[in-house]
Amino acid sequence: MASNSLDELLFKQDLILSKFKDFGGLVNLHLVTKKDYLVGSYDIVREGLWQMDIPTGWASPTVLLIFTPPIALYVKVYGRWTDQLGLQKAAAYGKKTTTPLNWWWRHGLCSQKQQQGKDSLEMETDKYLKIMEELTSNAHEIQEKLLEEILKRNAGTEYLKGYLHGQADKKLFKENVPISTYEDSMPYIDRIANGESSDILLADPIKFLCNYTGTTGGKRKLIPYTAESLDKMCLQQILAEAVMGKYFDGLDKGKGMYFFFASPEVETPCGLMESSYATTYFKSSGFENSVAKICTSPVETILCLDSQQSMYCQLLIGLLQRDQVLRVGTIFASALVRSIKFLEDCWKELCFNIRTGRASDWITDAGCRNALSSVLTEPNPELADSIERACGGQSWQGIVKKLFPKTKYTGVIVTGSMSQYIKILDFYCGGLPIVSGYYSCSEAVCGINLKPLSKASEVSYTFLPNMAYFEFLPVKEDNEKLTQESRETENKNEDIEPVDLVNVKLGQCYELLVTTLTGLYRYNVGDVLMATGFHNNAPQFRFIERKNVALNLEFEKTTETDLSRAVTDAEVLLEPLGFLLIGHTSYADTSSKPGHYVLFWELKIPGTSDMPKLDPKIMEQCCSTVEKSLNFQYGIHRKYGVIGPLEIRVVKYGTFDALMDFYVSRGASITQYKTPCCIKLEDAINVLDSKVVGRYFSPNTLY
């Protein structure tokens, strides 16, 4: 299209072309609809590209225009979104538009004048809640547009060409493209990592290969990530933060004490970096210029690869800013429990640092010492005394509230396998709301929690239709429980067809399938979800379990949900003794005849790291309670001696930290670590077995 046609269109839309004249140089303009924006069509170099020569010598920014009635203009300048007012700011400051405004990835959506005239958090909350309403109200249309965009971009890839013959046809896609797993994508990803062109799988340039070590499922994965992937992650965080702003007042008046940890990166043969998502995000200007500004932990401490130094310095700096802390958290509950336990072991040294104004000599990382130098500037005996009184008391119950009295909530994911940490977090946090803000999987961003004050067992996530194309494979149910048949669908039953996002039925359980712009097509994520409601036209789901993460000796198929429920029932027996179960996992031991289930439990008496004295009779009752709570098939096999008595192995205090360290040594990120419900890796079992201090069995006569 010629530039004079663009001028005419701009004139018809009652927009003033002079808004752009101050840029100068070559400005790339791409006209799309607002729905394209909601889908996330950020790329410019596609059909419909216009170039407009403007005098003067500015560099060449990329500008994406979006028109929608009533007239609203959004522009992407140097990778950031802005409105008309923001565009004037962009024109004035050029590349300085990458400088953030003051809160959570503003994308330039409000001007400096607006910020000064109205409470920024309230304004941002309203803005993004409106976006949320728009997304969920138009869920079907956005999903259809997104699938159309995915196929338009990627129909010519080697992967899809065999199914679609180069056609971007949605009907053909559903008829021909099979449901896939990582094993289907892995050969293509491996070829890309070894130097082949990424267009064998996806059209867009890959920014990095995201590694997931698979602590829950046991498999290591590499997932392509593009710049757009990171944009979607950021948008999810923005929307989740807007929801928090609706429920908790004044969050912009303080900081969050978030424990974040980076992991090592590896360069692949093709030159792409293999990295965790968290590490790449923490190194980005987007994080540094936004989230980092409301986080007590300086970026240097987060990027320190020595987890002990990183955790220690994040704790120290957080304590020095305790009066500013309004929320405490991380991504998964396991990392927060680890950090609190670490505090329990080192609080005296931290108090000494604060009292003397000097860092410990063992903190040798240059970034950590530099970060400490700006906050640990002088002795503060008064603060040290206050922390000492809180930590040196008779009980650590409510220690988070004692140390950070202004804290409004704890932000961690406690659904799925993380539910085992709810009781210990309740103990440490003293009744603070525990908020699971969002749901993502390794392969895609999915949804956010619109009711953050819900109990952990009742949390549902509203799916965002612009993040991926979602389909749902129904699983069979029996008396509101998942049955063996439901876990073994494996797409073998041709009568079971996936349903679209807006066509799910309430109360039904589904396996989640995603199709993304990053080269995953009808990909079975492995999560089982239950549809619980709708927000506008977007469904809400409760996480049920990971598919096929199960103990299985004789086809009895004990799942994550089964095991979690059984352990919770047995845990009740420990409460009168004052014991806390602070970590558990399991494996199927086939070395004995018959084989039997082994549960590893780490127990703790609050306020001490000493090993609690265990009553063998109580522990035997725990074994029996777990067995009685398992499924019918397990009971039949136990009754006839096909499966042996269940065993609980109690391990030393700190064993589950050692298990985390083991997985971190294999490339996992502490930030994204999830304690496995069931372990299959022999080396991991050896880590646990080396720290066993007691073994207890259910009686042979139980059944």
N, C-alpha and C positions, 0 to 999 in steps of 0.2 A: 504494500500500500504506500502511496506517495505521501510525503510529509504534508502537502496541502490538504489531503483528505483527513489526515490526523488533526490538522488545525481546525478543519470544519467540524469534526466530531467534538473536539474540545470546546469549540464555540457553542455547539448545540447543547452540550452538557452544562453550559453556563460556568465553565471553568476558565480561568485566565492563564493563557500560555506564558504570560510573563513570570509566573511562579518559577518557571524553569530557566529563565534567561540568564540568571546569575551564575548558573553552573559553568557555562562555557564548555568548550571541548565537544566531545561526542557523547551524547546521552542515548542509551538504549531504552526504548519504550516498548512495552508489551501490554496490549489491552486484553483483559480477561474479565470474567464475571466475578461477583462476590462469592458465588458458590465455588469457583475455582480456588479462591483464597482459602475458603473453609476446608477444601480438599487438601490444600497445601501445595498448590502448583506454583512453586517459587522460581522455577527455572525460566530463564529468558530465551535461551537459544533454541527456540522451536518455531513452528509456523506462526506467522503473525508478528514477526519482528520488524519494528520500524527503527530507522536511524534518522536523527535530526541533527544537523550541524548547527552549532551555536557558537558564536565568536568568543574570543578570549581564551586564556590558556589553562583552564582547569584540567585536572585529570579526568578520566572517563568513568563516572559512577554508573552502576546499573540501577535502573529505576523500573519498578513493576507497578503499573497503574491498575487500579481496580475501581470500576464504576458500578454503582448500584442505585436504583431509585428507592427512596429519596437520595439525592446526590451525596455520596461520600467518597472521598478519595484517600486511598492508602498507597503508600509508596515504599518500596524497599531500596534503601540507599546504603551502599557499602555493607550489605548483609543485615541491615536493621530496618524495622518497619516504622513508619511515621505517618501522620496525617498532614493536612494542609499546613497547619501551624508549624508542625515539626519540620516540614519541608523548607519553610523559610529559615528555620534554624540550621538545617542542613546546608542551605545555600550560603548562609553566613559563615559557617564554620568548616565547610568542606569535609575533609576526612576526619575532622574532630567529631563528626556525628557518632563515631564509635564510642565516644565518652558517654558513660551511662548517665541517665537521670537517677534519681536516688533510691529506686526500690525495684527489686525482682524483675529483671528483664523487661523494662518498660517498653522497649522497642520504639521509643520516641513517641508514644501515643498521647502524651499530653505535653503542653508547652510549659516553659519555665513560669510564665505568668499564671497559668492555671495551677501549677503546683503551689505557688505562694498564696493563692487566693482560697484554696480549699484543702481540706485534709487529704493528703495523697493516698493513704491506704483506702479510705472510703471511696474515693473516686476510682481508683484502680479496681477495687472489689466490684463496684457497680459495672464498670466497663467489661470486665471479664465474665461476670455472671451473665451479662447480656449475650456475650459470645456463646457461653454455655447453653443458654436458652435457644439461640439460633441453631446451634449444632444439633441439639437433641430434638428440636421441633422439625427439622428437615433431614432426619436420619436416613430415610429411604433414598431421597434424592441425592444426598451427599455420597452414600454408599454406591449408588449406581454410577455417579459421575466419577468417583474414585476408581472403580473397576474399569471404567472406560479409559481413564487416563493411564492406568497401569498397563492395560493391553495395548493402547496406542504407542506407548513408549517401548514396550518389551516384546511385542508379538514377533519381531524379527530375530530375537535371540535364539541361540542354538537350542536351548532348553524348550522353549515354547514352539519353535518352528515345526517340530515334529508333530505337535498336536493341533496347532492352529493354522499351519501352512501359510504363515505370514499375515493372517487376517486378525484384526482387532475386533473379534466377534464375541460378545458376552455369552450368547447361547452356545456357541461352539466351545467356548471355554468350559462351561459347566458340563457339557456332554463328553468332551474328549480329555480334558486335563485330569489326571487321577489325583486322588488324595495322596499326599507325600509325607515323608519323614526326613529327618536329617540325612539319612543314608542315601536318599535320592539326590539331595543337593550337594553332598560332600564331594563327589568326584569333580564337579564344576568348580567348587570353592578351592579345592586343592590345586586344580589347574591354574586358577587365577593367582593363587599364592605363589605358584612356581613360575609365573611370568607370562601366562597367556592373557589375552585381552579380556577385560571383564565383561565385554558385550556378549560373551557366550551365555551369560546368565542374566544380566541386567544392562540397561542402556546408560544409566547415569554413572558418573565417575565414583569410584569407591574412595572414601576418605580414610578408612582404616578397617581392619578385620578385628571384630570384637570377639575376644575369647571368653568362653564360659566353661568352667572346669567340670560342671555337672556333679556337684556334691550330692544332690538329691537323686538324680537319675543315673549317676555313675559314668556318664559319657562326656567327653570334652568336645566342644563345638567351636567352630569359627563362623561368625555371622557377618556378612558384609554390612557396613554402615556407610551412609552417604551424608553429605551436609544436611540434606533434608531430614534424615533420621534424627540428627541432633536437634533440628528445629522442632520436630514433633515432641521430642523428650522435653524440651524447654517449655513448649506450650502446655504440656500436661502439668508441669510443675507450676506454671503461672496460674492455670485454672484451679489446681488443688490449693494453691496459696490464697486465691480469691475466696474459696470456700472457707478456709481458716479465718480469713478476715471478717467473714459474715458471723462466725460463731464466737470469736475471741476478739475483744476490743483492744486497741492500742498496740498491736503487734509491731507497728512501725516505730514505736517509741523505745525499743530496746533491741536486743540481739538474740540469736539462737545459739545455744551451745551444741553444735552438731559435731559428731565424731566421724570424720572422713579419712580414708586411708587410700593411698595410691599403691599400685603394684608395678613390678618391672615390665617394660615393653621390649619386644623382640622385633627386629626387622626381618621380614620374609624375603625370599629370593627375588620377588618382584619389586621390592622397595617399599611396599606398604608396611605400616607398623601393625603388629599384632598386639592388642592392648585390651584391657578391660574398658567397658564403657565409662566407668567412674573415673578412671585415670585420665582418659582423653578429655572428659568433661572438665575435670579439675585443672587441666593445663590450658583450657580454652580461655580466650578473652571474655567470652560470655559469662563464665563462672567468676572470673576475677573481677569483672566490672559489675557484678550483680549480687549473686548469692553470697560471695565472699564478703561483701560489704555489710551483710547482716549476720555474719557468722563470727563467733569469737575466735575461731581458729584461723590464724594467718595461713595463706596459701603455702608458704615455705614449710610449715609444720605438716600440712596435709601431704605434700609431695615427698616428704622424707621417706625413703624406702625401708628404714629401720623402724619397724612397727613399735618397738619399745620406746625409742626416743620420740617418735611421732605422738604416741598416746600420752606419754608423760608430759610433753610440752603443751599438748592441747588441753590436758587437765589443768596444768599450772596456769596457763593464760586464761582459761575459763574461770578459774577461781579468783584470779586477780580482777576479773570483770563481773564478779558474781551479782552485783547490784543492777547490772544491765541485762541479765539473762531472763528472758521471758518464756523460753521453751528449750527443752532438752531432747536430743534424739539423734538418730542416724537413719540408715535405710532399713536394715533388718534388726530384729530384737537381739539376735545373738551378739552382734557387735556392741550394742549398748550394755548388755549384761557383762560382757568381757571388760569393757571400760570401767564399769562401776566396781567390779571385782579387783581390777588393777588399782583403782583408787583405794580400795580397802587395804591393799598390801603396802601402798607407798605414801599414805597421807602424812605420815610423820616427816618424811623427807621433803614433801611439798611444803609443809608448814615451815620447815627450816629455811627453805629457799625464800619464802615470802618474808619470814622474820629477818633474815640477813640481807635480803635484796640481791642475793647471788645465786646463779644457776649451779647445779651439780656438775662436777668435773666430768662425769661420764657422758654428759650431753656434748657430743663432739661434732654432730652434723652442723655444717656451716649455716645452712638455711634456718635450722632450729635456733641456733645461738643468735643469729641475726634477728629473728622474730622476737626472742626473749629480750634482747637488748632494748627494744622500744617500749616494753611494758613493765619489765622487772627492773625498774630504774632506781629504787631506793628501798631501804628496809620498811616493812609495814607490820610491826609487832601486833598492832590492834587487830588487823585482819587475820593474822596467823593464830591469835588466841581464839578468835571467833570460830575459825575452821576447826581448831583443835578441840574446842568444847563440843562441837557437833559430831566430829568423828570419834572422839574418845568417850562418848556416852555409853550407856549400858546396851543400847540396841541401835542397829543401823536401819531400823524400820523408819521409812519416810526420810531417808538421808538426802534424797534429791531436793525435797522441799526445805529441809533444814539448811542446806548449803546454798540453795538458790530460791529464796523465799518468794520472789516475784513470778516464779514459773507458773504458767497457765496450763500447760499440757505437755505430755511426752509424745513425740512424733516418731513412731517406728511401726513397721509392718509386723503384726502378730497373728496374721491369718495363715492357714496351711501349717507347714511344719514348724513355723515360728510360734504356734499357740502354746508350745511347751514352756515358753518363757513368761507367760502371762502372770502366773502366781509370784514368781520371783520379782518381776517388775512392779507388781502391785505392792509388794513388800518394800522395795527400795524407794518407790515413788510416792508412797503414802497416800494413795487415793487419787492422785492426779489422773485426769482423763488420758487414756492411751489411744492415740489416734493412728489408724492405718489409713493414710491419706490417698493412696493410689494403687493401682494394679497394673503391673507390666510383666511381660515374660521376656525371655532371652531374645525373642524374635520380633517383638512388636510392643509398642505402647498400646494399652487397652482402655483403661477407664480410671475414674476417680470416685472417691467416697463423698457423696453429697450430704451424708449425715454423720459427721465425724464423731459425734458423741454416742454413737451406737455401741453396744457391747461388742466385744471382739467376735463372739459367736454369731452375731446378727449383722455383721458388716456386709454390705453389698456395694458393688462398684458399678456406676453408670458408664456404659461403654460410649466412647467418643467416635462417632462415625467417620471422622476425617483421618484417623490414625492408620488404619489398615482396612482391607476388605475382609469382613468377618463372615464366616459360616459356622454352623453348629451341627455336629453329628449326634443325633439322639442316642442316649444309652438307656437300656431297659432298667426298670425299677421294680422292686418287690417290697411292699410294706414300708415305703419311704426309705429303704436302704438300697445301696448299689449292690447288685448281685454279681456272681461270677460271670454270668453271661454278659452283663453290661460292661464288664472290663475286658471282655474278649471279642468285642465286635470286630476290631482290627480291620474294619471296612470289608470283611469277607462276605457279609450279608448284603447282597445287591439290592434288597428291598429297602434298606435303610439309606435314605438320601439326606444330605445336609440341608439345613434350612437357612434362610437369610437372617440377618440381624433382627429385622423388625418382625419376623414371623415366628419367633420362639414362643413356646407355651409356658405359662407360669407353673412352677412346681416341677418342671421337667429338667432332667440333668443332661448335659451335653459335653462332648469333647470339642475343644476350641480349635478351629481351623483358621489360618490367616493367609491372605495373599497381600504381598507388599510390593512397594516400588524397589525394594532392595534384592529381588530375585528369589523370593519364597512364594510358591504357588500352591494354594490349597494345602498348606503345610499343617500337619497335626502337631500342635504345640505339646500335647501330653497332659494338659490340665483338664480336670473335670469340674464343670461349673453348673450351678443350678440357677435357673431364671426365677427371680424373686419379685420382680415388679417392673414398672416403666416410669421413666421421667420424661414427660411429653411423649415422643415417639421412639425414644431410645431405651432399650431394655437394661435392667440391672441384674447383676449376677453375684452369687455368693460362691467363693472358692470352696470346693469340696475336698479335692485331693489331687495328687499327681497320679496319673494313670500308670499302672504297672510297677509302681514303687511298692513292692510287696514282699513279705516273707512267704515262702512257698516250698514245702517239702513234698507233699503228696497231692498237689492240685487243690489245696484248700484255699489258696489265694487270700492271705490276710493283708489288707491294704493299710495305707497310712491312716485313714480314718478309723478303721477297726482298731489299730494298735493305739492310736492316740486316745480313743475313748476308753480302752481297757486300762491304760496307764493312769488316766485321770481317776477312774474308779478305785484303783489300788492306792493312789496317792492320798486318799482320804484317811487311810490307816496311819499315815505318818504325821498328820496334823496334830493329834493330841500329844505327840512326843516333841513337837516344836521343830521338826526336821523340814527342810526345804529341798525338794528335788530340783536341782538347778541345771540338769542336763541329762538327756537319755537318748539312746539309739539302740539298734538291734541288728542281729543277723541270724541266719538259719545255719546251725552247726550240723554238718553232715559227717563229721569225723567220728561221731558216736553212732551206735546202732541200737535202737532206731535214732534217727536224727531228731533234734529238738531246737526250740527257740531259745536264743540267748538275748537277754536285755542287759545293757550296761546302764547303771544308774550312778550319778554323782550326787551325793547328799551333803547337806551343810547345816550346821547349827548357826543361826544368825549371830553375827558379832565375833565369830572366831573361825579360824581356818583349821581348827583341830578336827580330827575324824570323829564323828559321833559314834557312841557305843551302841551297837545294834543288838536287838533281841532276835535271836534266830527264829523264834515262834512268830513274831510280827512279820519278819521278812518272808517266812514260809506262807503266811496268810496273804502277803502281797502277791507272791507267785500264783497262789490259788485264785485270787481275785482277778488277776490279769487273764488267766485261762478261762475262767467262767464267763468273762466278758467278751471273749472272742466268738467268731461265727460258728454256726451249726456244724459246718463241715469239719472245722478244727476239732470240735468236741467229739464227733464220731470217730475220727482218726485216733484221738487220744484214748478213747474208751476201749478200742480194740488193739491198742499197743502199736499202731502204725507210726505214731509220733510219740516221742519220749516226753517226760516231765519238763515243764518250762523252767528255765534257770535265770535268776537275776544275779549279775556280777556287779558288786559295788566297787567303785573305783575311787582313787585318791582325789582329794580336793585339787582342782586345777587340771584334771585329766581332759576335760572337754576344751580347755584352752589349748592343750597340747594337740588335740585332734584338729582344731582350727589351724594351728601352726603347721601341722602336717600338710593340710590342703593348700595353705598359703605357699608352702615350699614347692608345691607342684604347679603354682601359677594362679591360684585363686586370689581374689581380692577380699581383704577383711571387710570392706564396706559392703560387698555383695555376697558374703558367705552365708550359706544356709546350712545349719546342722542337718546332716542326712538322717532321715527317719530310719532307714534300713541301709546297712553297709554291705557291700559286696567285694570291696577291694581288700585283699589279704593284708597288705601293708598297714592299712588303716585299722584293721582288726588287731594287728600286732601292737599298735600304739596303745590301744585300750587294754589289751590283755596284760601288757607289761606293768600296768598300774592297778591291777585288781587287788583288793584287800579283803574281800569276802565273797563267798559263793553260796547261793541258797536255791533250793529246788522246791517245786510243788510236790506234794505227796503222791506216790504211785497209786494210792487208793482213791484219788480225787474223783475219778469217773468210774 
